[in-house]
Amino acid sequence: MASKSNKMADTSSTPLHAAVVWAQRKDKIYLTINLEDSIDTQIDINENSFHFKGKGGPEKKQYEVKLDFFTEIIPSDSKYQVLPRNVPCVIKKKDDGEFWPRLLKEKKKVHWLKTDFAKWKDEDDSDYEEDVPMDLNQMMQNMGGMGGMGGMGGMGGMEGMDGKEEESLSEDSDDDNLPDLE
């Protein structure tokens, strides 16, 4: 019976695996460790591997993630940020332009590692989105001379209606013969 309690004590101190999602581009890997309220976080990124260790979740249990990458990365160009809900990482690939067939060096399936379909992009997908930085304000300003969406302010830029922009907007012959509403 004593051996059973020792096993239970050993199991409780064994770190849990945090759920991890990943996606890739030609030049980088997006890796997200889904662990809420991480504390005492330690992250070690080297040329062939990634190691995360920290406490988190509602019970502040110990979690650990060890990854041996498919091929080499550039640790100095890789970044991460500890956020309240997760730890997003951008890992720079050493060989630009090459898609990896898998994330891990060893060809095995692990239950805690999933594909991040929200960020996933296939090798044959267009790189248009990558090359153009997303600026919503600038995009809204460039929408056909509408002058922004804030109230539509007179819809400037509507000339070209035989030079009678103001007249045609104020003059509406169909309204003349309408009966009064009771």
C-alpha contacts under 8 A as a table, 3 or more apart, distances in Angstrom:
res1	aa1	res2	aa2	distance
1	M	4	K	5.23
1	M	5	S	6.75
2	A	5	S	5.37
2	A	6	N	6.38
3	S	6	N	5.05
3	S	7	K	6.24
4	K	7	K	5.18
4	K	8	M	6.35
5	S	8	M	5.00
5	S	9	A	6.19
6	N	9	A	5.04
6	N	10	D	6.20
7	K	10	D	5.06
7	K	11	T	6.15
8	M	11	T	5.08
8	M	12	S	6.30
9	A	12	S	5.32
9	A	13	S	6.64
10	D	13	S	5.43
10	D	14	T	6.42
11	T	14	T	5.15
12	S	15	P	7.89
13	S	62	Q	7.79
14	T	62	Q	7.75
15	P	61	K	7.64
15	P	62	Q	4.97
15	P	63	Y	4.81
15	P	64	E	5.78
16	L	61	K	7.71
16	L	62	Q	6.30
16	L	63	Y	4.59
16	L	64	E	6.12
17	H	63	Y	5.55
17	H	64	E	5.43
17	H	65	V	5.94
17	H	112	W	6.77
18	A	33	I	6.47
18	A	34	N	6.33
18	A	35	L	6.21
18	A	63	Y	5.88
18	A	64	E	6.50
18	A	65	V	6.54
18	A	112	W	6.81
19	A	33	I	6.04
19	A	34	N	5.34
19	A	35	L	7.26
19	A	112	W	4.80
19	A	113	L	6.26
19	A	114	K	7.93
20	V	31	L	7.03
20	V	32	T	5.61
20	V	33	I	4.61
20	V	34	N	5.94
20	V	112	W	6.02
20	V	113	L	4.88
20	V	114	K	6.28
21	V	31	L	5.93
21	V	32	T	5.32
21	V	33	I	6.75
21	V	34	N	7.76
21	V	113	L	5.76
21	V	114	K	4.73
21	V	115	T	5.26
21	V	116	D	5.05
22	W	29	I	6.99
22	W	30	Y	5.34
22	W	31	L	4.47
22	W	32	T	6.30
22	W	113	L	7.69
22	W	114	K	6.55
22	W	115	T	5.14
22	W	116	D	4.99
22	W	120	W	7.90
23	A	29	I	5.89
23	A	30	Y	5.07
23	A	31	L	6.73
23	A	115	T	6.13
23	A	116	D	5.38
23	A	117	F	7.19
23	A	119	K	5.81
23	A	120	W	4.76
23	A	121	K	7.30
24	Q	27	D	7.85
24	Q	28	K	5.86
24	Q	29	I	4.37
24	Q	30	Y	5.83
24	Q	99	F	7.37
24	Q	119	K	7.73
24	Q	120	W	6.19
24	Q	121	K	6.65
25	R	28	K	5.25
25	R	29	I	6.30
25	R	99	F	6.90
25	R	120	W	7.79
25	R	121	K	6.45
25	R	122	D	7.78
25	R	123	E	7.64
26	K	96	D	5.85
26	K	97	G	4.28
26	K	98	E	5.39
26	K	99	F	5.53
26	K	123	E	7.40
27	D	92	K	6.22
27	D	93	K	5.33
27	D	94	K	7.73
27	D	95	D	7.14
27	D	96	D	4.57
27	D	97	G	5.75
27	D	98	E	7.25
28	K	90	V	6.62
28	K	91	I	5.45
28	K	92	K	4.49
28	K	93	K	5.07
28	K	96	D	7.93
29	I	90	V	5.77
29	I	91	I	4.92
29	I	92	K	6.46
29	I	93	K	7.04
30	Y	88	P	7.40
30	Y	89	C	5.91
30	Y	90	V	4.88
30	Y	91	I	6.40
30	Y	119	K	7.73
31	L	88	P	5.98
31	L	89	C	5.00
31	L	90	V	6.31
31	L	91	I	7.36
32	T	86	N	6.71
32	T	87	V	5.57
32	T	88	P	4.30
32	T	89	C	5.91
33	I	86	N	5.58
33	I	87	V	5.00
33	I	88	P	6.38
34	N	85	R	6.72
34	N	86	N	4.53
34	N	87	V	6.54
35	L	38	S	6.30
35	L	56	G	6.08
35	L	57	G	6.28
35	L	85	R	6.05
35	L	86	N	4.97
35	L	87	V	7.15
36	E	56	G	5.76
36	E	57	G	5.07
36	E	58	P	7.81
36	E	84	P	5.69
36	E	85	R	4.17
36	E	86	N	5.67
37	D	56	G	5.20
37	D	57	G	5.92
37	D	58	P	7.77
37	D	83	L	7.63
37	D	84	P	4.93
37	D	85	R	6.15
37	D	86	N	7.74
38	S	41	T	6.44
38	S	54	G	6.30
38	S	55	K	5.53
38	S	56	G	4.35
38	S	57	G	7.15
38	S	60	K	7.95
38	S	82	V	7.25
38	S	83	L	7.75
38	S	84	P	6.87
38	S	85	R	7.95
38	S	86	N	7.66
39	I	54	G	5.94
39	I	55	K	5.24
39	I	56	G	6.14
40	D	53	K	7.88
40	D	54	G	5.21
40	D	55	K	6.13
41	T	52	F	7.29
41	T	53	K	5.74
41	T	54	G	4.23
41	T	55	K	6.92
42	Q	51	H	7.95
42	Q	52	F	5.78
42	Q	53	K	5.13
42	Q	54	G	6.17
43	I	50	F	7.47
43	I	51	H	5.66
43	I	52	F	4.58
43	I	53	K	6.49
44	D	50	F	5.91
44	D	51	H	5.07
44	D	52	F	6.56
45	I	49	S	6.13
45	I	50	F	4.66
45	I	51	H	6.43
45	I	75	P	5.67
45	I	78	S	7.94
46	N	49	S	5.44
46	N	50	F	6.46
46	N	73	I	7.53
46	N	74	I	7.53
46	N	75	P	5.33
47	E	72	E	5.19
47	E	73	I	5.00
47	E	74	I	5.95
47	E	75	P	5.99
48	N	68	D	5.89
48	N	69	F	5.43
48	N	70	F	7.82
48	N	71	T	6.53
48	N	72	E	5.09
48	N	73	I	6.48
49	S	66	K	7.36
49	S	67	L	5.42
49	S	68	D	4.38
49	S	69	F	5.42
50	F	65	V	7.75
50	F	66	K	5.83
50	F	67	L	5.07
50	F	68	D	6.61
50	F	69	F	7.59
51	H	64	E	7.44
51	H	65	V	5.68
51	H	66	K	4.62
51	H	67	L	6.46
52	F	63	Y	7.99
52	F	64	E	5.46
52	F	65	V	4.97
52	F	66	K	6.53
53	K	62	Q	7.44
53	K	63	Y	5.78
53	K	64	E	4.43
53	K	65	V	6.55
54	G	62	Q	5.78
54	G	63	Y	5.43
54	G	64	E	6.56
55	K	60	K	5.12
55	K	61	K	5.19
55	K	62	Q	4.40
55	K	63	Y	5.77
56	G	59	E	7.02
56	G	60	K	4.29
56	G	61	K	5.67
56	G	62	Q	6.77
56	G	63	Y	7.18
57	G	60	K	5.17
57	G	61	K	6.66
67	L	104	L	6.61
68	D	104	L	5.61
68	D	105	K	5.67
68	D	106	E	7.72
69	F	72	E	6.80
69	F	103	L	5.79
69	F	104	L	4.67
69	F	105	K	5.10
70	F	100	W	7.05
70	F	102	R	6.63
70	F	103	L	5.45
70	F	104	L	4.70
70	F	105	K	3.77
70	F	106	E	7.39
71	T	105	K	6.88
72	E	93	K	6.65
72	E	94	K	5.70
72	E	95	D	7.80
73	I	91	I	6.98
73	I	92	K	5.68
73	I	93	K	4.34
73	I	94	K	4.54
73	I	95	D	7.80
74	I	77	D	5.64
74	I	78	S	6.49
74	I	91	I	7.40
74	I	92	K	5.41
74	I	93	K	6.00
74	I	94	K	5.47
75	P	78	S	5.10
75	P	91	I	7.34
75	P	92	K	7.14
77	D	91	I	7.33
77	D	92	K	5.82
78	S	89	C	7.43
78	S	90	V	5.61
78	S	91	I	4.47
78	S	92	K	5.22
79	K	89	C	5.62
79	K	90	V	5.29
79	K	91	I	6.52
80	Y	87	V	6.77
80	Y	88	P	5.68
80	Y	89	C	4.11
80	Y	90	V	6.31
81	Q	87	V	5.68
81	Q	88	P	5.87
81	Q	89	C	6.68
82	V	86	N	6.59
82	V	87	V	4.69
82	V	88	P	7.13
83	L	86	N	5.34
83	L	87	V	5.70
83	L	88	P	7.79
93	K	96	D	6.22
95	D	98	E	6.18
99	F	123	E	6.47
100	W	103	L	6.73
102	R	105	K	7.70
102	R	107	K	7.82
104	L	107	K	6.73
104	L	108	K	7.91
109	K	113	L	7.94
110	V	113	L	5.76
111	H	114	K	7.61
115	T	120	W	7.48
116	D	119	K	5.71
116	D	120	W	5.95
117	F	120	W	4.76
121	K	125	D	6.34
122	D	125	D	5.31
126	S	129	E	7.47
127	D	130	E	5.27
127	D	131	D	6.46
128	Y	131	D	5.37
128	Y	132	V	6.46
129	E	132	V	5.54
129	E	133	P	7.42
130	E	133	P	7.04
135	D	138	Q	5.50
135	D	139	M	6.21
136	L	139	M	5.00
136	L	140	M	6.17
137	N	140	M	5.18
137	N	141	Q	6.33
138	Q	141	Q	5.08
138	Q	142	N	6.29
139	M	142	N	5.23
139	M	143	M	6.53
140	M	143	M	5.38
140	M	148	G	5.94
140	M	149	M	7.46
141	Q	145	G	7.27
141	Q	146	M	7.50
141	Q	147	G	6.22
141	Q	148	G	5.44
142	N	145	G	6.51
143	M	146	M	6.20
143	M	147	G	7.94
143	M	148	G	7.67
145	G	148	G	7.91
145	G	156	G	7.22
145	G	157	G	6.06
146	M	149	M	7.27
146	M	152	M	7.02
146	M	155	M	5.85
146	M	156	G	6.49
146	M	157	G	7.11
147	G	152	M	6.95
147	G	153	G	7.55
147	G	155	M	7.04
147	G	156	G	6.75
148	G	152	M	6.63
149	M	152	M	5.34
150	G	153	G	7.19
152	M	155	M	5.52
153	G	156	G	7.29
155	M	158	M	6.62
156	G	159	E	7.98
158	M	161	M	7.52
158	M	165	E	7.00
159	E	162	D	7.76
159	E	163	G	6.35
159	E	164	K	7.66
159	E	165	E	5.65
160	G	163	G	5.89
160	G	165	E	7.55
161	M	164	K	5.87
161	M	165	E	5.94
162	D	165	E	7.59
164	K	167	E	5.15
164	K	168	S	5.69
165	E	168	S	5.43
165	E	169	L	6.31
166	E	169	L	5.33
166	E	170	S	6.37
167	E	170	S	5.31
167	E	171	E	5.71
168	S	171	E	5.10
168	S	172	D	7.00
169	L	172	D	7.12
172	D	175	D	5.92
172	D	176	D	7.62
173	S	176	D	5.70
174	D	177	N	6.60
174	D	178	L	7.62
175	D	178	L	5.66
